[in-house]
Amino acid sequence: MDDPSWISVLPPVLAIVMAIVTRQVYLSLGAGIWLGSTFLTHFDPIAGLGASLERLVAVLGSAGDARVVLFTLVVGALITTLEASGGVTGFVNRLEERSWVGTPRRAQLLAWTLGVVIFVESNVTVLVAGTVARPLFDRFKISREKLAYIIDSTSAPICILIPLNAWGAYNLSLLEGLDVPNALGVFLGSLLYNFYALAAVALAVATILWNIDLGPMKAAQARAAAGTLHAEGSHPLADDGAKLDPQLKIEPRARNMLVPIAVLVAAMPLALWVTGDGDIMKGSGSTSVLWAASGALATAWIMLLVQGALSVERLTRRALEGAGALLPLAIILVLALALGGLAKELGTGVYIAAMAAGSMPTFVLLPVLFMVGAGVAFSIGSSWGTFAIMIPIAVPTAASMGLPLEPFIAASLAGGVFGDHCSPISDTTIVASLSAATDHIQHVRTQLPYALLGGAIAAVAFAVLGALT
């Protein structure tokens, strides 16, 4: 829309409210898409239905979006293959034999450490950390909601703090597109001020070390301690754990998981370098994650075939089962991407940002920029989409006031991660629920108090920084 108004906020708000109230994610996203499409078809609800279907088709017509959906299916095949091969079981057994993970605290620290170390891409981070740590959490009777929170808090927050990945390449391209001098140096300098990402990572490890259970997490932990995996009436996004293939012809081996995951992690920066024609910061993030996941799956197949562990027929069947298990997630991603594109066309983010524009004291400018970014990300469910909206606002604002760019860019990036962390329509939040095999809305509810605490810390820090700038 050329002149976005308050109605541009209604479709994502409807989707978010419905998702929280009804816990029906598909219906909620579909309702938001229909309402927005109705607005764009001159308020004709019937025409809005047809336009909604075309928007779903258009998602797969985008090469980048199609790669994300295909990546989801490939990862589903990879997870099931690793579980069937005994790789996950073998790794857990090795940890227990060497007494590396012999307590609930160490199991949680393992999930946190994996999230910090595997920083190549947010969805890869949560999928690997969740798949590896889930059996340990179940064994020590730690709630799956706690697992989802830990891996979600070390995915996007870590990825935004380390520039050698698709996140860094994307944000650097935004800054270069705005002709920012020494864009790489400015971006690196902004990382020191990304207070929400720093707070989220620190709060997650503090929660582990001191058993901090806030709000609904207390009930989830009590339920898990009593031996109940899921809350009554919940709908987990995946099955309840690793399952060895009954036709497996070898003992569970940790290397059957470790080697494919090493390929997954190593292939990501290599693919960024290849797709960027030798410049890792200009590579294609969606292409790279798809290549990395496909390479890891191929490695797992080759290893199992060489070992004589499973036949091609069994590997194919398990891969298709895994892809099918993640089909609901792929559908959610298509719906979320369609709603995000619709919000962009309606001008949702531009309208929210414009509402906060105007004269204000310098010391409140950074917190406002942070909160506006959070509102945009919460509404559209995309931190990357928020960056594309907020950075072009932050850069000229800082330049016009003669202030350094780094704090303004940091506030924009931090707000995007914060809002995305809170949003039930965020793809990373959805994937965290999937990887932990927990109910999605339960994950959102239990994570929200921690995210809000981190957001409050960040807002105060940005206020102090603004006063000193």
Backbone torsions as a table, in degrees:
resi	resn	phi	psi	omega
1	MET	NA	137.1	-178.1
2	ASP	-68.0	-35.2	-178.2
3	ASP	-129.5	81.8	-175.6
4	PRO	-62.2	142.7	-179.9
5	SER	-125.9	-170.9	-176.3
6	TRP	-62.4	-24.7	-179.4
7	ILE	-68.3	-18.4	179.5
8	SER	-66.4	-19.5	-179.1
9	VAL	-84.7	-21.0	-171.5
10	LEU	-64.6	-43.3	-178.5
11	PRO	-59.4	-51.7	178.3
12	PRO	-66.0	-33.5	177.8
13	VAL	-64.3	-42.9	177.7
14	LEU	-59.3	-45.8	-179.2
15	ALA	-61.8	-42.7	-177.5
16	ILE	-67.9	-47.0	-178.3
17	VAL	-64.4	-44.9	179.1
18	MET	-62.4	-39.7	-179.4
19	ALA	-63.2	-40.3	-179.0
20	ILE	-72.0	-41.5	-175.5
21	VAL	-76.5	-46.1	-173.1
22	THR	-95.1	-20.9	-174.4
23	ARG	62.8	17.2	177.2
24	GLN	-102.3	91.8	-172.7
25	VAL	-65.9	-44.5	-178.0
26	TYR	-60.5	-49.9	-179.0
27	LEU	-61.5	-40.9	-177.0
28	SER	-65.5	-47.2	177.9
29	LEU	-63.2	-41.7	178.6
30	GLY	-61.8	-39.0	179.0
31	ALA	-64.6	-41.0	178.1
32	GLY	-63.4	-41.3	178.3
33	ILE	-64.1	-43.6	-179.2
34	TRP	-63.3	-43.9	-178.8
35	LEU	-62.8	-45.0	179.4
36	GLY	-64.8	-41.1	178.4
37	SER	-64.5	-35.3	176.8
38	THR	-63.0	-41.7	177.5
39	PHE	-59.6	-38.8	-175.8
40	LEU	-83.3	-7.0	176.4
41	THR	-110.8	38.6	176.8
42	HIS	58.8	38.9	174.1
43	PHE	62.0	33.9	175.8
44	ASP	-99.3	107.0	-175.2
45	PRO	-65.1	-31.0	179.1
46	ILE	-71.4	-46.6	176.5
47	ALA	-62.3	-31.4	178.5
48	GLY	-63.2	-33.9	177.4
49	LEU	-63.5	-47.0	178.9
50	GLY	-63.6	-41.1	179.0
51	ALA	-65.4	-33.0	178.8
52	SER	-63.6	-43.8	178.6
53	LEU	-62.7	-40.6	179.4
54	GLU	-65.2	-31.2	178.7
55	ARG	-69.7	-35.5	176.1
56	LEU	-66.2	-40.0	177.2
57	VAL	-63.9	-39.0	-177.6
58	ALA	-64.6	-29.0	178.2
59	VAL	-59.6	-46.7	179.9
60	LEU	-74.1	-15.1	175.1
61	GLY	-76.9	-14.5	176.0
62	SER	-88.1	123.7	-177.0
63	ALA	-58.6	-43.8	-178.5
64	GLY	-63.7	-45.3	179.7
65	ASP	-66.2	-39.8	179.5
66	ALA	-63.1	-38.0	178.0
67	ARG	-64.0	-39.1	179.4
68	VAL	-62.8	-43.5	179.4
69	VAL	-65.7	-44.3	178.9
70	LEU	-64.5	-38.3	176.3
71	PHE	-57.5	-40.1	179.2
72	THR	-60.1	-44.6	-179.8
73	LEU	-67.8	-39.6	178.5
74	VAL	-64.3	-41.8	178.6
75	VAL	-64.3	-37.8	175.1
76	GLY	-58.5	-43.7	177.3
77	ALA	-64.3	-39.6	179.9
78	LEU	-64.7	-46.4	-178.4
79	ILE	-60.6	-46.9	-178.7
80	THR	-64.8	-38.1	178.8
81	THR	-64.3	-44.5	179.3
82	LEU	-63.9	-39.0	178.8
83	GLU	-67.5	-43.9	-177.8
84	ALA	-67.7	-29.4	-177.1
85	SER	-76.5	-11.8	-175.8
86	GLY	86.4	5.6	-178.8
87	GLY	-64.1	-46.2	-179.9
88	VAL	-66.6	-45.1	178.9
89	THR	-61.5	-42.6	179.3
90	GLY	-63.5	-39.0	179.4
91	PHE	-66.9	-45.1	179.0
92	VAL	-62.7	-41.9	178.6
93	ASN	-61.4	-40.6	-179.9
94	ARG	-65.4	-41.1	178.0
95	LEU	-60.1	-41.4	-178.0
96	GLU	-71.9	-37.7	179.5
97	GLU	-62.2	-37.2	-178.0
98	ARG	-92.6	6.5	177.6
99	SER	57.8	29.8	177.7
100	TRP	-77.6	-34.2	-179.9
101	VAL	-128.0	79.0	-176.5
102	GLY	-109.2	2.6	-179.4
103	THR	-136.5	160.0	176.6
104	PRO	-57.9	-38.2	-179.6
105	ARG	-63.1	-42.3	179.9
106	ARG	-67.5	-33.8	176.5
107	ALA	-62.7	-41.8	178.4
108	GLN	-69.0	-37.9	177.8
109	LEU	-66.3	-32.7	175.5
110	LEU	-61.5	-46.7	178.8
111	ALA	-61.2	-42.6	179.3
112	TRP	-64.6	-43.2	-178.7
113	THR	-64.9	-42.6	177.5
114	LEU	-60.1	-40.2	178.8
115	GLY	-64.0	-34.8	-179.7
116	VAL	-76.6	-39.7	-174.6
117	VAL	-75.5	-39.4	-177.3
118	ILE	-92.7	86.1	-172.8
119	PHE	-106.4	15.8	-172.3
120	VAL	-69.9	-33.2	-178.3
121	GLU	-165.8	141.4	-170.7
122	SER	-60.9	-44.4	-178.7
123	ASN	-69.4	-36.9	175.6
124	VAL	-61.8	-42.4	-179.3
125	THR	-57.6	-52.2	-176.0
126	VAL	-68.8	-34.5	-179.0
127	LEU	-68.4	-44.0	179.5
128	VAL	-68.0	-50.2	-177.5
129	ALA	-61.7	-42.3	-179.5
130	GLY	-67.4	-42.5	-179.3
131	THR	-63.1	-41.7	-178.0
132	VAL	-73.3	-42.9	-171.6
133	ALA	-84.8	-21.5	-174.5
134	ARG	-55.9	-46.3	178.8
135	PRO	-60.6	-35.3	179.0
136	LEU	-69.1	-40.9	178.0
137	PHE	-62.2	-41.9	179.1
138	ASP	-65.1	-40.1	-177.8
139	ARG	-65.3	-38.5	-178.7
140	PHE	-93.1	7.8	176.9
141	LYS	57.8	47.4	172.3
142	ILE	-102.6	137.7	-173.6
143	SER	-64.6	146.7	176.0
144	ARG	-67.8	-26.0	174.5
145	GLU	-63.2	-37.1	177.5
146	LYS	-66.8	-39.3	176.6
147	LEU	-62.3	-45.9	179.9
148	ALA	-60.7	-40.2	178.8
149	TYR	-64.1	-45.0	-177.0
150	ILE	-64.5	-46.3	-177.2
151	ILE	-73.4	-30.3	176.6
152	ASP	-69.7	-33.8	-177.8
153	SER	-79.1	-10.9	177.6
154	THR	-117.3	21.4	177.7
155	SER	-102.2	-86.1	179.5
156	ALA	-59.3	-42.7	179.2
157	PRO	-59.0	-37.7	177.7
158	ILE	-74.9	-42.9	-178.1
159	CYS	-60.6	-35.2	-178.9
160	ILE	-76.0	-20.6	-178.3
161	LEU	-88.4	-15.2	-178.6
162	ILE	-118.1	113.2	-170.1
163	PRO	-75.8	-12.3	-175.1
164	LEU	-84.7	57.9	177.7
165	ASN	-157.5	-173.4	-177.6
166	ALA	-64.5	-30.9	179.1
167	TRP	-63.8	-46.1	178.7
168	GLY	-63.0	-42.7	-179.9
169	ALA	-62.3	-41.0	-178.2
170	TYR	-65.9	-48.8	-177.9
171	ASN	-68.6	-33.2	176.7
172	LEU	-65.5	-37.3	178.2
173	SER	-66.0	-34.4	177.3
174	LEU	-64.9	-43.7	-179.3
175	LEU	-67.8	-41.2	178.5
176	GLU	-65.1	-34.1	177.7
177	GLY	-66.1	-21.6	177.1
178	LEU	-95.6	9.2	178.5
179	ASP	59.1	39.3	176.9
180	VAL	-75.1	123.0	177.9
181	PRO	-63.4	138.7	-179.6
182	ASN	50.2	55.8	-174.8
183	ALA	-56.9	-40.4	-178.9
184	LEU	-63.9	-44.9	179.3
185	GLY	-62.7	-40.3	178.8
186	VAL	-65.1	-42.8	-179.9
187	PHE	-64.1	-45.1	178.5
188	LEU	-62.0	-39.4	178.4
189	GLY	-64.9	-31.5	-178.7
190	SER	-70.4	-23.1	-176.7
191	LEU	-63.3	-30.3	179.7
192	LEU	-66.8	-22.0	-177.3
193	TYR	-105.1	8.0	-179.4
194	ASN	-80.0	77.4	-169.3
195	PHE	-66.5	-31.5	-179.5
196	TYR	-70.1	-45.3	179.8
197	ALA	-59.8	-44.0	179.0
198	LEU	-63.3	-42.5	-179.4
199	ALA	-66.3	-40.2	-178.4
200	ALA	-63.3	-44.4	-179.6
201	VAL	-66.9	-44.1	-179.6
202	ALA	-66.3	-40.0	-179.2
203	LEU	-66.0	-35.5	179.0
204	ALA	-63.5	-44.8	-179.6
205	VAL	-71.7	-33.4	176.2
206	ALA	-64.7	-38.8	177.9
207	THR	-60.4	-38.4	179.3
208	ILE	-70.0	-47.2	-173.4
209	LEU	-69.2	-34.5	-174.9
210	TRP	-116.4	15.0	175.9
211	ASN	51.0	53.5	-179.6
212	ILE	-86.5	107.3	178.9
213	ASP	-112.8	107.8	-176.5
214	LEU	-99.8	139.8	171.5
215	GLY	53.1	-129.0	-176.3
216	PRO	-62.4	-18.0	179.5
217	MET	-65.0	-28.9	178.1
218	LYS	-60.8	-45.9	-179.8
219	ALA	-65.7	-39.2	179.7
220	ALA	-63.7	-41.7	179.3
221	GLN	-67.2	-40.4	178.8
222	ALA	-64.3	-40.6	178.7
223	ARG	-63.7	-43.8	-179.9
224	ALA	-65.7	-38.8	178.9
225	ALA	-62.6	-28.8	178.3
226	ALA	-82.5	-1.3	176.3
227	GLY	94.1	10.4	179.5
228	THR	-102.1	119.0	-175.8
229	LEU	-68.7	-44.3	-170.6
230	HIS	-124.0	149.3	175.3
231	ALA	-69.2	152.9	-179.7
232	GLU	-61.5	131.9	178.8
233	GLY	82.7	3.6	-179.0
234	SER	-81.1	163.2	-178.3
235	HIS	-132.5	90.8	-179.9
236	PRO	-60.9	146.6	-179.2
237	LEU	-83.1	-3.6	178.1
238	ALA	-149.8	172.1	-179.5
239	ASP	-74.3	-177.9	-166.7
240	ASP	-88.0	7.6	175.0
241	GLY	153.4	179.6	-176.8
242	ALA	-67.9	138.9	179.8
243	LYS	-130.6	119.2	176.1
244	LEU	-68.2	143.6	174.4
245	ASP	-69.6	129.4	-178.2
246	PRO	-62.6	-18.7	179.9
247	GLN	-97.0	11.4	178.7
248	LEU	-63.1	129.0	-173.1
249	LYS	-101.7	9.4	179.5
250	ILE	-134.1	165.1	173.1
251	GLU	-73.2	150.0	178.0
252	PRO	-55.0	130.7	-178.0
253	ARG	-125.2	129.7	-178.6
254	ALA	-61.9	-34.7	-176.8
255	ARG	-64.7	-21.8	178.0
256	ASN	-69.1	-15.5	171.7
257	MET	-102.3	-41.7	-173.1
258	LEU	-65.8	-41.7	-177.4
259	VAL	-66.7	-49.5	177.1
260	PRO	-59.7	-37.6	179.1
261	ILE	-67.9	-37.5	176.4
262	ALA	-61.9	-39.9	176.5
263	VAL	-64.0	-42.2	179.0
264	LEU	-57.8	-46.5	-177.7
265	VAL	-70.8	-44.1	-176.7
266	ALA	-71.3	-31.6	-176.6
267	ALA	-71.9	-23.5	-176.6
268	MET	-63.8	-56.6	178.3
269	PRO	-65.0	-32.4	177.3
270	LEU	-62.9	-43.1	178.9
271	ALA	-66.4	-37.2	175.8
272	LEU	-62.0	-39.5	179.1
273	TRP	-66.3	-42.0	-179.5
274	VAL	-67.9	-48.7	-177.8
275	THR	-70.9	-18.5	176.6
276	GLY	-94.6	12.3	-179.7
277	ASP	53.5	46.7	176.8
278	GLY	92.9	-3.6	178.5
279	ASP	-117.5	104.9	-174.9
280	ILE	-61.1	-27.0	-177.5
281	MET	-78.8	-7.4	179.8
282	LYS	-113.3	10.0	-178.0
283	GLY	-74.0	166.4	179.6
284	SER	-89.7	115.9	-179.3
285	GLY	-64.7	-44.5	-177.6
286	SER	-66.9	-39.2	177.5
287	THR	-66.5	-41.3	-175.4
288	SER	-66.2	-42.7	-179.6
289	VAL	-67.4	-35.0	178.3
290	LEU	-67.2	-44.4	177.5
291	TRP	-61.7	-43.5	-177.7
292	ALA	-63.2	-46.1	-179.9
293	ALA	-65.4	-40.7	179.1
294	SER	-65.3	-39.9	177.8
295	GLY	-64.5	-38.9	178.4
296	ALA	-66.2	-41.1	178.9
297	LEU	-64.1	-43.9	178.7
298	ALA	-62.0	-40.1	178.4
299	THR	-62.5	-43.6	179.3
300	ALA	-61.8	-42.7	178.8
301	TRP	-61.6	-48.0	-177.8
302	ILE	-60.7	-45.2	180.0
303	MET	-60.3	-44.7	-177.3
304	LEU	-69.9	-34.0	177.7
305	LEU	-70.1	-41.3	178.6
306	VAL	-63.8	-38.4	179.8
307	GLN	-76.1	-11.8	-175.5
308	GLY	69.4	24.9	-174.8
309	ALA	-75.7	-42.1	-178.6
310	LEU	-142.9	152.0	178.7
311	SER	-83.4	165.9	177.1
312	VAL	-59.3	-38.5	-179.4
313	GLU	-63.3	-42.5	179.4
314	ARG	-69.5	-39.3	178.0
315	LEU	-63.1	-41.6	179.1
316	THR	-63.7	-42.9	-179.1
317	ARG	-64.3	-43.9	-179.4
318	ARG	-67.7	-36.2	178.1
319	ALA	-64.2	-41.9	179.1
320	LEU	-67.4	-35.9	176.0
321	GLU	-62.9	-41.9	179.6
322	GLY	-66.0	-43.4	177.7
323	ALA	-62.8	-40.5	178.7
324	GLY	-65.3	-35.1	179.4
325	ALA	-65.3	-30.2	-179.8
326	LEU	-94.7	2.9	177.6
327	LEU	-59.1	-40.0	175.5
328	PRO	-58.1	-39.4	177.6
329	LEU	-65.3	-40.8	178.7
330	ALA	-60.3	-38.7	178.5
331	ILE	-65.8	-42.4	177.8
332	ILE	-61.4	-42.0	179.7
333	LEU	-63.1	-41.8	177.8
334	VAL	-60.9	-44.8	179.2
335	LEU	-63.7	-44.1	-179.2
336	ALA	-65.6	-40.5	178.3
337	LEU	-65.5	-38.5	177.9
338	ALA	-65.2	-41.2	179.3
339	LEU	-67.3	-38.4	177.5
340	GLY	-63.4	-42.2	177.1
341	GLY	-64.9	-36.9	178.3
342	LEU	-66.2	-42.5	178.1
343	ALA	-61.6	-37.0	177.9
344	LYS	-65.8	-42.5	179.9
345	GLU	-67.6	-35.7	177.5
346	LEU	-72.8	-18.6	-179.0
347	GLY	82.5	28.5	-178.0
348	THR	-56.2	-51.4	-178.0
349	GLY	-65.1	-40.7	179.2
350	VAL	-62.6	-40.2	-179.4
351	TYR	-65.8	-45.0	-179.6
352	ILE	-63.1	-42.4	179.4
353	ALA	-64.9	-39.6	-178.2
354	ALA	-66.3	-31.3	179.8
355	MET	-61.6	-29.9	-178.2
356	ALA	-93.4	-2.4	-178.3
357	ALA	-73.3	162.3	179.2
358	GLY	123.8	178.8	-176.8
359	SER	-76.1	137.1	177.0
360	MET	-158.9	157.1	178.7
361	PRO	-58.7	147.5	-177.4
362	THR	-60.1	-36.7	-174.5
363	PHE	-71.1	-14.4	176.2
364	VAL	-102.5	-5.8	-175.2
365	LEU	-66.0	-45.4	-179.3
366	LEU	-65.8	-45.4	176.2
367	PRO	-60.9	-37.5	178.7
368	VAL	-65.8	-42.9	178.0
369	LEU	-60.6	-40.9	177.6
370	PHE	-62.5	-46.9	-176.9
371	MET	-70.9	-35.8	177.1
372	VAL	-64.3	-43.4	176.3
373	GLY	-59.3	-39.8	177.9
374	ALA	-64.0	-41.5	178.6
375	GLY	-63.9	-40.1	177.9
376	VAL	-63.7	-48.4	-177.8
377	ALA	-64.0	-39.2	178.3
378	PHE	-63.4	-37.4	-176.3
379	SER	-75.5	-38.0	-175.8
380	ILE	-101.7	-10.4	176.3
381	GLY	70.6	24.9	-177.1
382	SER	-144.4	117.8	175.4
383	SER	-70.6	-38.4	179.6
384	TRP	-64.7	-41.5	176.5
385	GLY	-62.4	-36.5	177.6
386	THR	-66.3	-41.1	178.4
387	PHE	-59.2	-41.6	-178.6
388	ALA	-65.4	-26.1	178.6
389	ILE	-86.3	-44.8	-169.4
390	MET	-83.0	-37.0	-177.9
391	ILE	-62.7	-42.1	176.2
392	PRO	-64.6	-17.1	174.6
393	ILE	-86.6	-42.1	-174.8
394	ALA	-68.3	-41.8	-174.9
395	VAL	-63.1	-53.3	179.0
396	PRO	-66.3	-29.6	177.7
397	THR	-62.4	-47.1	179.1
398	ALA	-65.0	-41.3	-178.7
399	ALA	-64.1	-41.2	-178.1
400	SER	-67.5	-25.4	-179.8
401	MET	-95.7	-1.2	179.9
402	GLY	68.2	29.6	-177.9
403	LEU	-105.9	156.6	178.8
404	PRO	-62.6	146.1	-175.5
405	LEU	-75.7	-33.0	-170.1
406	GLU	-54.3	-48.3	179.9
407	PRO	-62.5	-36.0	-179.2
408	PHE	-69.8	-40.8	177.3
409	ILE	-66.4	-41.2	178.8
410	ALA	-60.6	-42.6	179.8
411	ALA	-63.4	-38.3	179.0
412	SER	-66.4	-46.0	-179.0
413	LEU	-67.6	-42.4	-179.6
414	ALA	-63.6	-42.1	178.2
415	GLY	-62.2	-40.0	178.7
416	GLY	-62.8	-42.2	179.9
417	VAL	-69.6	-40.7	179.4
418	PHE	-61.4	-51.8	-179.6
419	GLY	-63.0	-39.8	178.4
420	ASP	-64.3	-36.6	-179.8
421	HIS	-65.7	-29.2	-178.0
422	CYS	-90.9	-19.7	-168.5
423	SER	-81.2	130.3	176.9
424	PRO	-73.4	-10.3	178.9
425	ILE	-104.0	12.6	176.9
426	SER	-77.2	137.0	-179.0
427	ASP	-65.7	-38.1	179.6
428	THR	-65.6	-39.9	177.6
429	THR	-63.9	-40.1	178.5
430	ILE	-64.5	-45.0	-179.2
431	VAL	-65.9	-34.5	176.2
432	ALA	-62.3	-41.6	176.9
433	SER	-62.2	-41.5	179.2
434	LEU	-63.5	-49.1	-175.3
435	SER	-64.4	-35.1	177.9
436	ALA	-83.4	-6.5	-178.6
437	ALA	55.4	50.6	179.1
438	THR	-127.0	168.1	177.7
439	ASP	-67.4	133.6	-172.9
440	HIS	-64.8	-47.0	-178.5
441	ILE	-67.7	-33.0	174.0
442	GLN	-61.6	-39.7	177.7
443	HIS	-63.2	-44.8	-179.8
444	VAL	-61.1	-46.1	-177.2
445	ARG	-64.4	-42.2	-177.0
446	THR	-76.3	-27.1	-179.4
447	GLN	-82.1	-28.4	-171.7
448	LEU	-55.8	-44.6	179.7
449	PRO	-59.1	-38.0	178.8
450	TYR	-68.5	-42.5	179.8
451	ALA	-64.2	-40.6	179.3
452	LEU	-66.6	-37.0	176.6
453	LEU	-64.1	-45.1	176.9
454	GLY	-62.2	-38.6	178.1
455	GLY	-64.7	-39.7	178.8
456	ALA	-65.2	-41.9	177.5
457	ILE	-61.3	-44.0	-179.5
458	ALA	-64.6	-41.9	-178.9
459	ALA	-61.6	-43.2	178.3
460	VAL	-64.4	-41.9	-180.0
461	ALA	-63.5	-39.1	178.7
462	PHE	-69.0	-33.4	176.8
463	ALA	-64.4	-43.9	178.6
464	VAL	-63.8	-44.3	179.2
465	LEU	-62.0	-40.4	178.6
466	GLY	-63.1	-37.5	179.1
467	ALA	-68.6	-28.3	-178.6
468	LEU	-91.4	-12.3	-176.6
469	THR	-79.7	NA	NA
